[in-house]
Amino acid sequence: MKKNSSSPALPSASAALDEFAGAGARGFAGNVASSVLMASLILPGMAALVSRDAAAENAPEQSTIGLKYGSYKDSQPGLDRIKVSTPQVYAQVPIAGVWSIEGSASGDSVSGASSYLHTERSSASQMSDYRKAADIKVTRYLSRAAVSASVSYSTEHDYVSRAIGLEGRWSTADNNRTWTIGYGLSRDRIDNTSNGTNTAIDQHKRTHEFMAGVTQVLTASDIIQLNLTRSIGTGYYDDPYKYLDLRPDRRNAWIGLARLNHYVSRFDAALRGNYRYYADTFGIRSHTVGVEWEQSFGRWSITPGARYYSQSTANFYLDPVLDATGQYDVGATLASGFGVTGPHSFDARLGAFGAATLSGKVSYRVTPDTVVDAKFETYRQAAGLHAGTSGSPNLDTLRANFLQLGLTHRF
């Protein structure tokens, strides 16, 4: 099987487009390896923006169960690539008024074509896999604080990932400011012996994440969140499914994130914006800007959104060689890499490109405690979308569509 991912493990379908746009943990751009810390750092919605006073840390009063089904598909000119189908289940249960336990489980059915080298169709092969993932989180609530611990696990035939997370948050006396600190550790094992490229037998990768953040109520209609994450990774970063792929065995990163929610009283709506900056020791620098408008109509809620992403090239990325007809010359491209010493990779995901995502979500409140929703995203990635200057030459455009259906019930 040949996987087309920056690490041998593919992301879940529900997170695929976020990751492709640089907002997730194991993205198309090869971003940081763990997302344990970010799971609970979501700004309050419209209800929290109506009042000046933010709510204190309280255990949930009701249990929640959620079901999701996601379908993802991407393609390049002349080549239908990856298809992913993902059922998911989520549950949260309060305990004794001061505890909560929550967890989720998913299974990704992955199939399609993946290429050895860039997007050259003649070198594409069929692949299929099934990825199982689960996580559990326990939270203890205090009068103005909460402490959480989490574990997660995912596995597929050649990749196993284990992670733990610790998080603490506390609020000021007026509940208008909340501080958050967190730590995450992920340990991955890569075993690949059934391909004609590189071999990765019992290889390992470890990532530490340290995060600090603050959420501040600015006005009766505005709330802002700022987070800074430091990631320190060591171990195996090569892609064993690609020829001549040799990457540094250390990858450190800084990630800055800013979110702003604004309640628009005239329309009883919420405007949400976010910006994310990413920089790592591979040389990649990326910027992500996103905006959403959530509008309610009685039991209905509609949320259109847009996101733009741009990244620079990695220090060791090598451009492909084209023949006289403008097609990839596999032999010449590989030959150009044979004499290169030190880290080098032809992986197009390490090149410079930009990407745009358009999204739309529709929710319907069947009862006060039951909500059904549907979300659609369409994604386009191209070198020509790179901010400021042209991106890496000779990269094919990539397109992707994602559909998710959900049901959430509280009781």
Order of alpha helices (4+ residues) and beta strands (2+ residues): alpha-alpha-beta-beta-beta-beta-beta-beta-beta-beta-beta-beta-beta-beta-beta-alpha-beta-beta-beta
